Amino acid sequence: MKSFEGSILFLDRSDINTDEIIPAEYLTEISKAALSPYLLENLKLEGFNPVRDIRGKQVIVTRSNFGCGSSREHAAWALEANGINLVVAESFARIFRQNMFNCGMMAVELDPGHIDRLFATYAGTGASLRTDFERMRFIVSGNGGTEEIAFSISGFDKALVTSGGWVDYADAHY
């Protein structure tokens, strides 16, 4: 199972689309690793510099409708190639969310109140998040404190994550 913990990259914007996650001109790359340098290269967010801001981050916290736009598995792959296996948002585009789980990664929705509080308390503080998968809790630390936040995912999505993704799940069950 992949790791679902680490430093948080806060992206304070809704409707971040798949072309902003990985630009279309790189979809001809045939390895996940080849996508790595281009993650969020087209993201339009004031003050954001992908070269400076992504390094060392393993978790993204963002707003609503993350992964909208064209359906492309490459968006999930580009995150994975950069060691980001967990995105927490108010909501996701349906296909992007399923691509994350199919790759053995997690796309977890929290209500807007929790997301607002995470931004208000931890953005810009070097905060980190750890996932207690058994208790379905996030443990967020930073800014001098720690808190736990309950989350839920479906039983099937949990099975995909614990299997390492759709291919490994299918090998074990079919």
PyMOL CGO cylinders between C-alpha atoms (Angstrom):
from pymol import cmd
from pymol.cgo import CYLINDER

trace = [
    CYLINDER, 0.00, 0.00, 0.00, 1.21, 3.49, -0.84, 0.3, 1, 1, 1, 1, 1, 1,
    CYLINDER, 1.21, 3.49, -0.84, 1.98, 6.12, 1.77, 0.3, 1, 1, 1, 1, 1, 1,
    CYLINDER, 1.98, 6.12, 1.77, -0.76, 8.65, 2.55, 0.3, 1, 1, 1, 1, 1, 1,
    CYLINDER, -0.76, 8.65, 2.55, 1.11, 11.12, 4.68, 0.3, 1, 1, 1, 1, 1, 1,
    CYLINDER, 1.11, 11.12, 4.68, 3.50, 14.00, 4.49, 0.3, 1, 1, 1, 1, 1, 1,
    CYLINDER, 3.50, 14.00, 4.49, 3.74, 17.72, 4.02, 0.3, 1, 1, 1, 1, 1, 1,
    CYLINDER, 3.74, 17.72, 4.02, 0.67, 19.47, 2.66, 0.3, 1, 1, 1, 1, 1, 1,
    CYLINDER, 0.67, 19.47, 2.66, 0.48, 21.57, -0.50, 0.3, 1, 1, 1, 1, 1, 1,
    CYLINDER, 0.48, 21.57, -0.50, -2.47, 23.94, -0.12, 0.3, 1, 1, 1, 1, 1, 1,
    CYLINDER, -2.47, 23.94, -0.12, -4.06, 24.97, -3.44, 0.3, 1, 1, 1, 1, 1, 1,
    CYLINDER, -4.06, 24.97, -3.44, -6.66, 27.61, -2.65, 0.3, 1, 1, 1, 1, 1, 1,
    CYLINDER, -6.66, 27.61, -2.65, -8.77, 27.42, -5.79, 0.3, 1, 1, 1, 1, 1, 1,
    CYLINDER, -8.77, 27.42, -5.79, -11.77, 25.50, -7.12, 0.3, 1, 1, 1, 1, 1, 1,
    CYLINDER, -11.77, 25.50, -7.12, -12.08, 23.90, -10.57, 0.3, 1, 1, 1, 1, 1, 1,
    CYLINDER, -12.08, 23.90, -10.57, -8.44, 22.91, -11.01, 0.3, 1, 1, 1, 1, 1, 1,
    CYLINDER, -8.44, 22.91, -11.01, -8.70, 20.96, -14.26, 0.3, 1, 1, 1, 1, 1, 1,
    CYLINDER, -8.70, 20.96, -14.26, -6.72, 18.05, -15.62, 0.3, 1, 1, 1, 1, 1, 1,
    CYLINDER, -6.72, 18.05, -15.62, -4.92, 20.27, -18.15, 0.3, 1, 1, 1, 1, 1, 1,
    CYLINDER, -4.92, 20.27, -18.15, -3.63, 22.33, -15.23, 0.3, 1, 1, 1, 1, 1, 1,
    CYLINDER, -3.63, 22.33, -15.23, -2.63, 19.14, -13.38, 0.3, 1, 1, 1, 1, 1, 1,
    CYLINDER, -2.63, 19.14, -13.38, -0.75, 17.76, -16.42, 0.3, 1, 1, 1, 1, 1, 1,
    CYLINDER, -0.75, 17.76, -16.42, -0.75, 19.74, -19.70, 0.3, 1, 1, 1, 1, 1, 1,
    CYLINDER, -0.75, 19.74, -19.70, -2.04, 17.89, -22.78, 0.3, 1, 1, 1, 1, 1, 1,
    CYLINDER, -2.04, 17.89, -22.78, 1.26, 18.19, -24.66, 0.3, 1, 1, 1, 1, 1, 1,
    CYLINDER, 1.26, 18.19, -24.66, 2.79, 15.62, -22.28, 0.3, 1, 1, 1, 1, 1, 1,
    CYLINDER, 2.79, 15.62, -22.28, 0.12, 12.94, -22.77, 0.3, 1, 1, 1, 1, 1, 1,
    CYLINDER, 0.12, 12.94, -22.77, 2.34, 11.16, -25.28, 0.3, 1, 1, 1, 1, 1, 1,
    CYLINDER, 2.34, 11.16, -25.28, 4.81, 10.30, -22.53, 0.3, 1, 1, 1, 1, 1, 1,
    CYLINDER, 4.81, 10.30, -22.53, 4.73, 6.57, -21.92, 0.3, 1, 1, 1, 1, 1, 1,
    CYLINDER, 4.73, 6.57, -21.92, 6.10, 6.44, -18.38, 0.3, 1, 1, 1, 1, 1, 1,
    CYLINDER, 6.10, 6.44, -18.38, 4.70, 7.99, -15.23, 0.3, 1, 1, 1, 1, 1, 1,
    CYLINDER, 4.70, 7.99, -15.23, 8.15, 9.27, -14.26, 0.3, 1, 1, 1, 1, 1, 1,
    CYLINDER, 8.15, 9.27, -14.26, 8.39, 11.29, -17.51, 0.3, 1, 1, 1, 1, 1, 1,
    CYLINDER, 8.39, 11.29, -17.51, 5.34, 13.30, -16.36, 0.3, 1, 1, 1, 1, 1, 1,
    CYLINDER, 5.34, 13.30, -16.36, 6.94, 14.33, -13.07, 0.3, 1, 1, 1, 1, 1, 1,
    CYLINDER, 6.94, 14.33, -13.07, 8.54, 17.67, -14.05, 0.3, 1, 1, 1, 1, 1, 1,
    CYLINDER, 8.54, 17.67, -14.05, 5.32, 19.00, -15.57, 0.3, 1, 1, 1, 1, 1, 1,
    CYLINDER, 5.32, 19.00, -15.57, 2.91, 18.57, -12.63, 0.3, 1, 1, 1, 1, 1, 1,
    CYLINDER, 2.91, 18.57, -12.63, 0.74, 21.68, -12.17, 0.3, 1, 1, 1, 1, 1, 1,
    CYLINDER, 0.74, 21.68, -12.17, 2.85, 23.52, -14.75, 0.3, 1, 1, 1, 1, 1, 1,
    CYLINDER, 2.85, 23.52, -14.75, -0.25, 25.29, -16.13, 0.3, 1, 1, 1, 1, 1, 1,
    CYLINDER, -0.25, 25.29, -16.13, -1.94, 26.01, -12.79, 0.3, 1, 1, 1, 1, 1, 1,
    CYLINDER, -1.94, 26.01, -12.79, -3.19, 29.56, -12.59, 0.3, 1, 1, 1, 1, 1, 1,
    CYLINDER, -3.19, 29.56, -12.59, -2.96, 30.47, -8.92, 0.3, 1, 1, 1, 1, 1, 1,
    CYLINDER, -2.96, 30.47, -8.92, -1.50, 33.73, -7.64, 0.3, 1, 1, 1, 1, 1, 1,
    CYLINDER, -1.50, 33.73, -7.64, 1.91, 33.25, -6.06, 0.3, 1, 1, 1, 1, 1, 1,
    CYLINDER, 1.91, 33.25, -6.06, 2.13, 29.56, -7.01, 0.3, 1, 1, 1, 1, 1, 1,
    CYLINDER, 2.13, 29.56, -7.01, 5.41, 28.33, -8.48, 0.3, 1, 1, 1, 1, 1, 1,
    CYLINDER, 5.41, 28.33, -8.48, 5.33, 24.58, -9.23, 0.3, 1, 1, 1, 1, 1, 1,
    CYLINDER, 5.33, 24.58, -9.23, 9.12, 24.18, -9.15, 0.3, 1, 1, 1, 1, 1, 1,
    CYLINDER, 9.12, 24.18, -9.15, 9.36, 25.78, -5.71, 0.3, 1, 1, 1, 1, 1, 1,
    CYLINDER, 9.36, 25.78, -5.71, 6.06, 24.76, -4.14, 0.3, 1, 1, 1, 1, 1, 1,
    CYLINDER, 6.06, 24.76, -4.14, 5.60, 21.06, -5.03, 0.3, 1, 1, 1, 1, 1, 1,
    CYLINDER, 5.60, 21.06, -5.03, 9.01, 19.79, -3.89, 0.3, 1, 1, 1, 1, 1, 1,
    CYLINDER, 9.01, 19.79, -3.89, 8.72, 17.84, -0.64, 0.3, 1, 1, 1, 1, 1, 1,
    CYLINDER, 8.72, 17.84, -0.64, 4.92, 17.75, -0.61, 0.3, 1, 1, 1, 1, 1, 1,
    CYLINDER, 4.92, 17.75, -0.61, 3.02, 14.47, -0.43, 0.3, 1, 1, 1, 1, 1, 1,
    CYLINDER, 3.02, 14.47, -0.43, -0.57, 15.64, 0.19, 0.3, 1, 1, 1, 1, 1, 1,
    CYLINDER, -0.57, 15.64, 0.19, -2.75, 18.25, -1.54, 0.3, 1, 1, 1, 1, 1, 1,
    CYLINDER, -2.75, 18.25, -1.54, -5.60, 20.08, 0.19, 0.3, 1, 1, 1, 1, 1, 1,
    CYLINDER, -5.60, 20.08, 0.19, -7.77, 22.08, -2.17, 0.3, 1, 1, 1, 1, 1, 1,
    CYLINDER, -7.77, 22.08, -2.17, -11.25, 23.35, -2.89, 0.3, 1, 1, 1, 1, 1, 1,
    CYLINDER, -11.25, 23.35, -2.89, -14.11, 21.99, -5.03, 0.3, 1, 1, 1, 1, 1, 1,
    CYLINDER, -14.11, 21.99, -5.03, -14.26, 20.13, -8.35, 0.3, 1, 1, 1, 1, 1, 1,
    CYLINDER, -14.26, 20.13, -8.35, -10.59, 19.12, -8.41, 0.3, 1, 1, 1, 1, 1, 1,
    CYLINDER, -10.59, 19.12, -8.41, -9.70, 17.19, -11.58, 0.3, 1, 1, 1, 1, 1, 1,
    CYLINDER, -9.70, 17.19, -11.58, -12.46, 18.56, -13.79, 0.3, 1, 1, 1, 1, 1, 1,
    CYLINDER, -12.46, 18.56, -13.79, -12.00, 18.82, -17.56, 0.3, 1, 1, 1, 1, 1, 1,
    CYLINDER, -12.00, 18.82, -17.56, -10.74, 16.09, -19.84, 0.3, 1, 1, 1, 1, 1, 1,
    CYLINDER, -10.74, 16.09, -19.84, -10.71, 12.59, -18.46, 0.3, 1, 1, 1, 1, 1, 1,
    CYLINDER, -10.71, 12.59, -18.46, -7.11, 11.50, -18.40, 0.3, 1, 1, 1, 1, 1, 1,
    CYLINDER, -7.11, 11.50, -18.40, -5.44, 8.98, -16.17, 0.3, 1, 1, 1, 1, 1, 1,
    CYLINDER, -5.44, 8.98, -16.17, -2.22, 10.93, -16.70, 0.3, 1, 1, 1, 1, 1, 1,
    CYLINDER, -2.22, 10.93, -16.70, -3.41, 13.50, -14.13, 0.3, 1, 1, 1, 1, 1, 1,
    CYLINDER, -3.41, 13.50, -14.13, -3.37, 10.88, -11.38, 0.3, 1, 1, 1, 1, 1, 1,
    CYLINDER, -3.37, 10.88, -11.38, -0.09, 9.48, -12.71, 0.3, 1, 1, 1, 1, 1, 1,
    CYLINDER, -0.09, 9.48, -12.71, 1.58, 12.91, -12.59, 0.3, 1, 1, 1, 1, 1, 1,
    CYLINDER, 1.58, 12.91, -12.59, 0.61, 13.25, -8.92, 0.3, 1, 1, 1, 1, 1, 1,
    CYLINDER, 0.61, 13.25, -8.92, 1.86, 9.72, -8.18, 0.3, 1, 1, 1, 1, 1, 1,
    CYLINDER, 1.86, 9.72, -8.18, 5.16, 10.36, -10.00, 0.3, 1, 1, 1, 1, 1, 1,
    CYLINDER, 5.16, 10.36, -10.00, 5.73, 13.26, -7.60, 0.3, 1, 1, 1, 1, 1, 1,
    CYLINDER, 5.73, 13.26, -7.60, 4.95, 11.20, -4.49, 0.3, 1, 1, 1, 1, 1, 1,
    CYLINDER, 4.95, 11.20, -4.49, 1.52, 12.76, -3.97, 0.3, 1, 1, 1, 1, 1, 1,
    CYLINDER, 1.52, 12.76, -3.97, -0.88, 9.89, -3.28, 0.3, 1, 1, 1, 1, 1, 1,
    CYLINDER, -0.88, 9.89, -3.28, -3.56, 11.79, -1.37, 0.3, 1, 1, 1, 1, 1, 1,
    CYLINDER, -3.56, 11.79, -1.37, -5.72, 14.74, -2.42, 0.3, 1, 1, 1, 1, 1, 1,
    CYLINDER, -5.72, 14.74, -2.42, -8.28, 16.13, 0.04, 0.3, 1, 1, 1, 1, 1, 1,
    CYLINDER, -8.28, 16.13, 0.04, -10.92, 18.44, -1.43, 0.3, 1, 1, 1, 1, 1, 1,
    CYLINDER, -10.92, 18.44, -1.43, -14.47, 19.61, -1.07, 0.3, 1, 1, 1, 1, 1, 1,
    CYLINDER, -14.47, 19.61, -1.07, -15.32, 17.63, -4.21, 0.3, 1, 1, 1, 1, 1, 1,
    CYLINDER, -15.32, 17.63, -4.21, -13.77, 15.97, -7.26, 0.3, 1, 1, 1, 1, 1, 1,
    CYLINDER, -13.77, 15.97, -7.26, -14.66, 15.41, -10.87, 0.3, 1, 1, 1, 1, 1, 1,
    CYLINDER, -14.66, 15.41, -10.87, -16.05, 11.86, -10.92, 0.3, 1, 1, 1, 1, 1, 1,
    CYLINDER, -16.05, 11.86, -10.92, -13.64, 10.34, -13.47, 0.3, 1, 1, 1, 1, 1, 1,
    CYLINDER, -13.64, 10.34, -13.47, -10.54, 11.92, -11.90, 0.3, 1, 1, 1, 1, 1, 1,
    CYLINDER, -10.54, 11.92, -11.90, -11.58, 10.66, -8.46, 0.3, 1, 1, 1, 1, 1, 1,
    CYLINDER, -11.58, 10.66, -8.46, -12.04, 7.12, -9.77, 0.3, 1, 1, 1, 1, 1, 1,
    CYLINDER, -12.04, 7.12, -9.77, -8.70, 7.28, -11.63, 0.3, 1, 1, 1, 1, 1, 1,
    CYLINDER, -8.70, 7.28, -11.63, -7.04, 8.11, -8.31, 0.3, 1, 1, 1, 1, 1, 1,
    CYLINDER, -7.04, 8.11, -8.31, -8.52, 5.05, -6.61, 0.3, 1, 1, 1, 1, 1, 1,
    CYLINDER, -8.52, 5.05, -6.61, -7.82, 2.85, -9.66, 0.3, 1, 1, 1, 1, 1, 1,
    CYLINDER, -7.82, 2.85, -9.66, -4.15, 3.81, -9.24, 0.3, 1, 1, 1, 1, 1, 1,
    CYLINDER, -4.15, 3.81, -9.24, -4.24, 2.87, -5.53, 0.3, 1, 1, 1, 1, 1, 1,
    CYLINDER, -4.24, 2.87, -5.53, -4.29, 6.52, -4.48, 0.3, 1, 1, 1, 1, 1, 1,
    CYLINDER, -4.29, 6.52, -4.48, -6.87, 8.41, -2.42, 0.3, 1, 1, 1, 1, 1, 1,
    CYLINDER, -6.87, 8.41, -2.42, -9.15, 11.33, -3.37, 0.3, 1, 1, 1, 1, 1, 1,
    CYLINDER, -9.15, 11.33, -3.37, -11.08, 12.13, -0.19, 0.3, 1, 1, 1, 1, 1, 1,
    CYLINDER, -11.08, 12.13, -0.19, -13.88, 14.63, 0.15, 0.3, 1, 1, 1, 1, 1, 1,
    CYLINDER, -13.88, 14.63, 0.15, -14.35, 16.72, 3.27, 0.3, 1, 1, 1, 1, 1, 1,
    CYLINDER, -14.35, 16.72, 3.27, -17.13, 19.24, 3.80, 0.3, 1, 1, 1, 1, 1, 1,
    CYLINDER, -17.13, 19.24, 3.80, -16.35, 22.89, 2.97, 0.3, 1, 1, 1, 1, 1, 1,
    CYLINDER, -16.35, 22.89, 2.97, -16.24, 23.80, 6.68, 0.3, 1, 1, 1, 1, 1, 1,
    CYLINDER, -16.24, 23.80, 6.68, -13.38, 21.36, 7.32, 0.3, 1, 1, 1, 1, 1, 1,
    CYLINDER, -13.38, 21.36, 7.32, -11.53, 22.57, 4.21, 0.3, 1, 1, 1, 1, 1, 1,
    CYLINDER, -11.53, 22.57, 4.21, -11.98, 26.23, 5.25, 0.3, 1, 1, 1, 1, 1, 1,
    CYLINDER, -11.98, 26.23, 5.25, -10.64, 25.45, 8.71, 0.3, 1, 1, 1, 1, 1, 1,
    CYLINDER, -10.64, 25.45, 8.71, -7.63, 23.55, 7.31, 0.3, 1, 1, 1, 1, 1, 1,
    CYLINDER, -7.63, 23.55, 7.31, -6.75, 26.55, 5.15, 0.3, 1, 1, 1, 1, 1, 1,
    CYLINDER, -6.75, 26.55, 5.15, -7.28, 29.03, 7.99, 0.3, 1, 1, 1, 1, 1, 1,
    CYLINDER, -7.28, 29.03, 7.99, -5.27, 27.02, 10.53, 0.3, 1, 1, 1, 1, 1, 1,
    CYLINDER, -5.27, 27.02, 10.53, -2.49, 25.35, 8.53, 0.3, 1, 1, 1, 1, 1, 1,
    CYLINDER, -2.49, 25.35, 8.53, -1.89, 26.97, 5.12, 0.3, 1, 1, 1, 1, 1, 1,
    CYLINDER, -1.89, 26.97, 5.12, 1.58, 28.47, 5.01, 0.3, 1, 1, 1, 1, 1, 1,
    CYLINDER, 1.58, 28.47, 5.01, 2.70, 26.81, 8.26, 0.3, 1, 1, 1, 1, 1, 1,
    CYLINDER, 2.70, 26.81, 8.26, 4.54, 23.74, 6.94, 0.3, 1, 1, 1, 1, 1, 1,
    CYLINDER, 4.54, 23.74, 6.94, 1.71, 21.51, 8.15, 0.3, 1, 1, 1, 1, 1, 1,
    CYLINDER, 1.71, 21.51, 8.15, 1.67, 17.77, 7.62, 0.3, 1, 1, 1, 1, 1, 1,
    CYLINDER, 1.67, 17.77, 7.62, -1.01, 15.11, 7.48, 0.3, 1, 1, 1, 1, 1, 1,
    CYLINDER, -1.01, 15.11, 7.48, -0.90, 11.44, 8.44, 0.3, 1, 1, 1, 1, 1, 1,
    CYLINDER, -0.90, 11.44, 8.44, -3.60, 8.94, 7.53, 0.3, 1, 1, 1, 1, 1, 1,
    CYLINDER, -3.60, 8.94, 7.53, -4.75, 6.37, 10.08, 0.3, 1, 1, 1, 1, 1, 1,
    CYLINDER, -4.75, 6.37, 10.08, -6.36, 4.08, 7.55, 0.3, 1, 1, 1, 1, 1, 1,
    CYLINDER, -6.36, 4.08, 7.55, -7.74, 1.62, 10.12, 0.3, 1, 1, 1, 1, 1, 1,
    CYLINDER, -7.74, 1.62, 10.12, -9.61, 4.32, 12.08, 0.3, 1, 1, 1, 1, 1, 1,
    CYLINDER, -9.61, 4.32, 12.08, -10.41, 6.35, 8.92, 0.3, 1, 1, 1, 1, 1, 1,
    CYLINDER, -10.41, 6.35, 8.92, -8.87, 9.49, 10.42, 0.3, 1, 1, 1, 1, 1, 1,
    CYLINDER, -8.87, 9.49, 10.42, -6.52, 12.17, 9.21, 0.3, 1, 1, 1, 1, 1, 1,
    CYLINDER, -6.52, 12.17, 9.21, -4.10, 13.49, 11.82, 0.3, 1, 1, 1, 1, 1, 1,
    CYLINDER, -4.10, 13.49, 11.82, -3.11, 17.02, 10.86, 0.3, 1, 1, 1, 1, 1, 1,
    CYLINDER, -3.11, 17.02, 10.86, -0.16, 18.69, 12.60, 0.3, 1, 1, 1, 1, 1, 1,
    CYLINDER, -0.16, 18.69, 12.60, 1.22, 22.17, 12.33, 0.3, 1, 1, 1, 1, 1, 1,
    CYLINDER, 1.22, 22.17, 12.33, 0.95, 25.66, 13.67, 0.3, 1, 1, 1, 1, 1, 1,
    CYLINDER, 0.95, 25.66, 13.67, 1.59, 24.34, 17.18, 0.3, 1, 1, 1, 1, 1, 1,
    CYLINDER, 1.59, 24.34, 17.18, -1.29, 21.86, 17.24, 0.3, 1, 1, 1, 1, 1, 1,
    CYLINDER, -1.29, 21.86, 17.24, -2.63, 18.53, 16.13, 0.3, 1, 1, 1, 1, 1, 1,
    CYLINDER, -2.63, 18.53, 16.13, -6.15, 17.47, 15.27, 0.3, 1, 1, 1, 1, 1, 1,
    CYLINDER, -6.15, 17.47, 15.27, -7.95, 14.43, 13.95, 0.3, 1, 1, 1, 1, 1, 1,
    CYLINDER, -7.95, 14.43, 13.95, -10.53, 14.56, 11.19, 0.3, 1, 1, 1, 1, 1, 1,
    CYLINDER, -10.53, 14.56, 11.19, -12.75, 11.60, 10.32, 0.3, 1, 1, 1, 1, 1, 1,
    CYLINDER, -12.75, 11.60, 10.32, -13.13, 10.69, 6.68, 0.3, 1, 1, 1, 1, 1, 1,
    CYLINDER, -13.13, 10.69, 6.68, -14.94, 8.02, 4.74, 0.3, 1, 1, 1, 1, 1, 1,
    CYLINDER, -14.94, 8.02, 4.74, -14.49, 6.20, 1.45, 0.3, 1, 1, 1, 1, 1, 1,
    CYLINDER, -14.49, 6.20, 1.45, -16.51, 3.33, 0.04, 0.3, 1, 1, 1, 1, 1, 1,
    CYLINDER, -16.51, 3.33, 0.04, -15.58, -0.26, 0.79, 0.3, 1, 1, 1, 1, 1, 1,
    CYLINDER, -15.58, -0.26, 0.79, -14.66, -0.84, -2.84, 0.3, 1, 1, 1, 1, 1, 1,
    CYLINDER, -14.66, -0.84, -2.84, -12.40, 2.25, -2.95, 0.3, 1, 1, 1, 1, 1, 1,
    CYLINDER, -12.40, 2.25, -2.95, -10.75, 1.08, 0.27, 0.3, 1, 1, 1, 1, 1, 1,
    CYLINDER, -10.75, 1.08, 0.27, -10.16, -2.33, -1.33, 0.3, 1, 1, 1, 1, 1, 1,
    CYLINDER, -10.16, -2.33, -1.33, -8.55, -0.66, -4.37, 0.3, 1, 1, 1, 1, 1, 1,
    CYLINDER, -8.55, -0.66, -4.37, -6.24, 1.38, -2.12, 0.3, 1, 1, 1, 1, 1, 1,
    CYLINDER, -6.24, 1.38, -2.12, -5.21, -1.56, 0.06, 0.3, 1, 1, 1, 1, 1, 1,
    CYLINDER, -5.21, -1.56, 0.06, -4.62, -3.69, -3.05, 0.3, 1, 1, 1, 1, 1, 1,
    CYLINDER, -4.62, -3.69, -3.05, -2.41, -1.04, -4.63, 0.3, 1, 1, 1, 1, 1, 1,
    CYLINDER, -2.41, -1.04, -4.63, -4.84, -0.16, -7.42, 0.3, 1, 1, 1, 1, 1, 1,
    CYLINDER, -4.84, -0.16, -7.42, -7.19, -1.72, -9.93, 0.3, 1, 1, 1, 1, 1, 1,
    CYLINDER, -7.19, -1.72, -9.93, -4.67, -4.03, -11.64, 0.3, 1, 1, 1, 1, 1, 1,
    CYLINDER, -4.67, -4.03, -11.64, -3.51, -5.58, -8.38, 0.3, 1, 1, 1, 1, 1, 1,
    CYLINDER, -3.51, -5.58, -8.38, -7.11, -5.80, -7.15, 0.3, 1, 1, 1, 1, 1, 1,
    CYLINDER, -7.11, -5.80, -7.15, -8.20, -7.57, -10.34, 0.3, 1, 1, 1, 1, 1, 1,
    CYLINDER, -8.20, -7.57, -10.34, -5.23, -9.98, -10.15, 0.3, 1, 1, 1, 1, 1, 1,
    CYLINDER, -5.23, -9.98, -10.15, -6.27, -10.96, -6.62, 0.3, 1, 1, 1, 1, 1, 1,
    CYLINDER, -6.27, -10.96, -6.62, -10.02, -11.25, -7.25, 0.3, 1, 1, 1, 1, 1, 1,
    CYLINDER, -10.02, -11.25, -7.25, -10.61, -12.39, -10.84, 0.3, 1, 1, 1, 1, 1, 1,
]
cmd.load_cgo(trace, "trace")
